[in-house]
């Protein structure tokens, strides 16, 4: 019988606990479901030195091997991450010992992944140069600023570029690990693992990881934030270009500059994004027809609904509903 695939999860002091334990559990359950007659996975935790390691949660893990012992014979190399939340800021932690070791180890593994803020360590080691990548949306701006050669997309749950994978925040590590199980052993086993772990759904990498309105993180007295709240309550209405600047008593030109500086989006792009998010929720949680969803979110027509889903999510509304519809929602109407 073939040897199990060696999976090494790289950790360091202060690492996010779930970054390490989440994928470990996925690969462990997959191995148990495969049974003794089929090769599964052998998971090890590697750190600067073998032994106890305190995580960001205060819980201690035990590293099985030192980094020097985790270079050869590695099938899957997973680099966990950590975020510094002190002093009212959020910043990805870049461990210098790991980043110095990665250029030696990463080329030896069949595939490499940055888990959550672990993408910052891969980027610091040059592994992500010229590649698309994602990370926790709270640190995506930092990743893009620190590493201009990396094509950072803060939206997907995970991104794969050949043998290099990156994923979004925290629980997205489970989705990435499930996708790897599917690659190795097929979708049926990955879904069986998801059911065993009582995961809500096995999500594809393209599903958005965060709410468009929440991503602004604005103070309560911010004029743009107040306008955002108003938009949420008036999505179904026709909102021509002049309506939003008029609410702030600004010219269209000045409003557009202010809005883009504040949000990183044009007003039209933001409006379409929040309407899409509202449409996604209705597809997931209700049995409303496509014309009703298009009208209720301000997208207007089914044709526009289809265009926005194709352009932004690469799928159709019907396919999205099929994949992500809550089991508590009643069946959608035919046609």
Order of alpha helices (4+ residues) and beta strands (2+ residues): beta-alpha-beta-beta-beta-beta-beta-beta-beta-alpha-beta-alpha-beta-alpha-beta-beta-beta-alpha-alpha-alpha-alpha-alpha-alpha-alpha-alpha-alpha
